[in-house]
């Protein structure tokens, strides 16, 4: 109850000192936080990083999460009981119970199914350069990407660490813990957002080839399709289609894993749908 009382007490003044608490540290998770960025043209790198610790604590009845800043992180140890603070003695619980499951729940990010955050697979159609913006007193990196849903475009704003992730246009990614902004229909990254490239096997029937260009590696080409996707293909596999593209509009049926071409077959121009 002492921990609950401390958390719920309105601080009467800036000089208020909470009562001493006897608590147990359930779990500790290191958390690196960039507090200063160095901006270079269209990118950003971490300049100063603080290695804080996220700590789940309990007084035997209440479990909560606190942040221990780097300069104090060496003073705590997982599984140890300690008294913190100064002042009058609180009404301590007679037994400090172990609550590892609740501690793990406090350490994890908000559940994506709770209505506050969303996780999704994304194939984006455009990606901006990293920009420097001011958030409070900090200058932080921001990057915008757009994805298309049906006939509308959706903007995702990637902040801080998420903004400097290496992303490749035309590849599919898994984004976790995105939050929505009511105005404008935009999505925002959070401190818990995790970005991973995923390999998704896809098929597309009768898409038009808009053009072809040299790839990032020798002997590889990039094919731009009318559905906005970029496809990596070996030059030797593209040769049979080169003449077709030069003579007329080229339509293909493809099977790919991410950006990698697995199969490509030239087809006739798709017939318009019947009204």
N, C-alpha and C positions, 0 to 999 in steps of 0.2 A: 504493500500500500504506500510505502514511503516514496517509491519511484513514481507511482501514479499521482500522488499529491504534488510532487515537485514539478511534474510535467504539466499539470493542470493549474498550477498556482499563477495568478497574475502578478507580474513583477511590479512592486510598488514604486521602484525608482531604478535608475541605471546602475546604482551602486548596491543593489540587492545581492546578498550572498545566500545561495540555497543551503539548506541543511546538509550535514554529512550523510552520505549514502553508503551502505554496504551492499555491494553488487558482485555478481559473478559474470565474467566474460565468457559468453557461449561460443562465439565464432568471430574470426577476424579475416577480413578480406582486404588485400592491398588495392589501392586505387590511385593510379597516376593521373594527375590533372595538369594540363598545360595552362599556365597562368600568363604566358607571354609568347607571342608569335612573331616570326620574322617573315616578312612578305617579299617575294621575289617574282617580279613580273606577274605571271598568271598562276603562281603557286604559293604555298606557305609551308613553313617547317616550324616545329616546336623549338622555341628559344629557351624558355625556362619551364621546368616541370617540377611540381610538388608531389611527393609520394606520400599521400595520406592513407589512412586506414579506416575502413568502414567496420564498425564493431557492433555486434548484437549483444546486449546486456540484459540481465534480469535481477530483480531483488527477491525472486522466489515466487512472485505472483504476476508481475507485469514484465513483458518482453518488449524492448524497443531497440531502435538503431541510432547510433551516434557516429559522428565523424571525428576522428582524432587526427589533428594536424601533424605534419611531419616531425616537428620539433618535440612532440610529446609521445610519438609512436613507440619509442623504446621502453616506455614505462608500463606497458600493458602486456599481458601474456594470456593466451587462450587457456581457459579452464581454471584460472586463478580467481580467488575472492579477494577483494580489496575494499578499503574505505576511501571514498573520494569526497572532496569538499571540506568545508569547515563551518563550525557553528554548533547549534544545538543538536543533540542526538535525536535521530528520527525514530518513530515506532517501527523497528525492524521486524521482519518476518522471522519466526523462530527457526525455520529450516529453509535453506536456499536449495530449491529443487532444480534438478537438471531438466532443461527444456531444449534439447538440441534441434528437434524438428521445427519448433517455433523460431529458433535462431536462424536456421537455414531459410525460412520463409522471409525473415527480415532482410537477409543478405541479398536475396534475389531481386531482379527488376520487377516492376509491376506486371501482372499477368496480362498477356496480350488480348485475352478474351473478356476482359473486364469492362469493355466499353470505352476505355480511355486511350488505349494504344492499339495499333494494328500491325500485323506482319503480312507481307505479301511478296509474290514473285513479280519482278518488274523487268520489262524490256522497254527501255526509254528511247525516245526519238531525237532528243537533243540534250546537250550537256554544256553548261556555261563554263567559263574560266573561273578560277577561284578569285573572289572579290574580298576586299577588306572593308568591314563594316564595324560600327561601334555598337556594342551591347553593354549598356550601363557605363562603367568606367573602362571597360576593356575594348580592345580592337581585336576582332576575331575573324576567322575565315568563313565565308559563306559561298556555297555553290548551288546552282539551281539546275534541276533536270526536269524534263517534261516527258510524260508518258501519255499515250492515247488510249482512252476507253470509249469504245463505240465511236461516236462522232465528236467527242469533246476531249480537250487536252487538260491534264491535271499536272500542277506544278508541285514538286517536292523540294523543299529547302533543306540542304544539308549543312549543319553547323559544326564548327570546331573540328574535332577529330574526324567526323564523318565527311567533312568537306574535302579533306586531303587524301581520302581513299583513292587508290588507282582504279579508275573505271574505264571500260572500253565500250564505245558506242557499238550497238548491235549485239552485245552479249546480254545474257539474262542473269539477274542477280536476285538474291533473297535479302530483303530488308526487314529487320525486326524492330518492333517498338517505335513506330511512327505515330505521331499524334496529329490531330486535325485542328485547323484554325477555322472558327465559325465563318469569318468573313473571307470571301474569295475562294473558298473551296480548296485551300492549299494544305499540304501535309508538311510536317516539320520533323526533323530527326530529334532524338532525345539523347541524354547521356548514356542510355542503355542500348541505343541502336547498334545492331551488328549487321555488317554487310558481307555477303559471301557470293562469289560467282558460282552458279549452278549450271549443270549440263542437262538440258532438257531436249529430248528427242521430239522434233516437230516435223509435220508434213504440211506442205502448201501446194495446192493444185492450181495450175494456170496462172502463175504470177509472171508479170513482165520483167524482163531484165532491162534496167535503165542504163547501165554502163558497167565498165570494168576498169580497174586500175591496178597498179603494182601494189603488192602486199608489203608487209613489214619485214618479211624474210625472203631470201632468194628462192626463186622457183615457185612463189606463191602469189596468187592474185586475189583481189577483193571484188566481189560482185555485188552491185547495189540492186536491190529488188524493189518493186513498186509498193510492197507492203511496209517499206521502211527498214527492212532488215539488211545487214551486211553479211556476206557469206565468204568464207575463206575456201579457196579451191586451188589445187595444184595446176600449174600451167599446162601440163600434159593432159589433164582431164578436161581443161577448158577448150583446147584446140578444136574439137569437133563442132563447138558452138560458135566459134569466132566468125566463120563465114556466114552463118545464119544471121548473126547480129548485124553484119555489114550490109546484107541484102535487104533485110526487112525487120520489122519488130519481132522480138524473140520472146516467146512464152514458154515457161518450163514448169514442170512438177518436181519438187525437191523434197528430200528427206535430210534433215541435218540434226546434229547434236551441238547445241550452242551455236557457234559460228562455223563449226566444221561441217563441210559438205560430205554427206554419206552417199547420196544418190541424186543425179540430176538427169531429167529426160525432157527433151524438147517436145512440145505439144502444139496443136493448132490453137489459134486465137479462140478463147472461150466465147461461146454464144451468149448473147444478152438474155437475161431472164424473161420468161413469158409474163405478160401483164394479165 
